[in-house]
Amino acid sequence: MFHDYLKNLDRIEFTVTMACTGRCKHCSEGDHINCAGHIDAGVAVDAIRKICKHFRIKSLMTFGGEPLLYPDVVYAIHSAAREMNISDRQLITNGYFSRSEEKISEVARELKACGVNDLLLSVDAFHQETIPLETVLFFAECVVKEGIPIELSPAWLVNRDDDNPYNVRTIEILKKFEHLNISTGRGNVIFPEGNALKYLSEFFDGDNMVSSPYKEDPKNIRAVSFSPNGDVDMMNGNVYETDIIELLSNYKGTFM
């Protein structure tokens, strides 16, 4: 039924929305202008259930844009992932989706209730140029209070140890979270696409050019990735128009 190219598929990813509360100069997706809208929760849930009937899915991730601009969609996706016994249910967020402390506290409670068990919080010099640190700190406090595993996930320029002004500022920002005893993950090294190429080109050269870590090998698909408009990466189709199992069944390899 499925090509051997899908034999290692064990992950589902949803870009919930491309709308974002940040205007980060390192963003590989660009300026996020006119990016309203989100993936349909019902379609996403249906796809999760169907995929899990055919593949042993170990992890699911929601991200954006800023996914918590549409928290109900995030809740629905993660509830379905828990229902289908997906063990690693991950959310990537910049932590800034509301200024209301009541709303922020409510979202943290619902994230716990729907089964998110791995939250990556994007904080660094780039996010904090346009996103208020105090609001993100309050969100982090709420997440810790709810007992959701959380990790800081900064973006590094050139590499983690490079002594450029952005990395220095990122280290200063990370220290603001020390009282919460939140660990800092490896984060990611910025690659030259979108805004990063536009605003940070002076930091990229032949010796430190980092390629995107998100590209799939067309002969070894490990993740099914959904865009907000329903497009399914590498599958040459849209889940709003074609059943996800049909898309997967028709996959014979996408070659550049």
Buried (B, 14 or more C-beta within 10 A) or exposed (E): EBBEBBEEBBBBBBBBBBBBBBBBBBBBBBBBEEBEEBBBBEBBBBBBBBBBEBBEBEBBBBBBBBBBBBBEBBBBBBBBBBEBEBEBBBBBBBBBBBEEEEEBBBBBBBBBEBBBBBBBBBBBBBBBBBBEBEBBBBBBBBBBEBEBBBBBBBBBBBEBEBEBEBBEBBBEBBEBBEEBEBEBEEBBBBBBBBBBBEBBEEBBEEEEEBEEEEEBEBEEBEBBBBBBBBBBBBBEBBBEEBEBBEBBBEBEBBEE
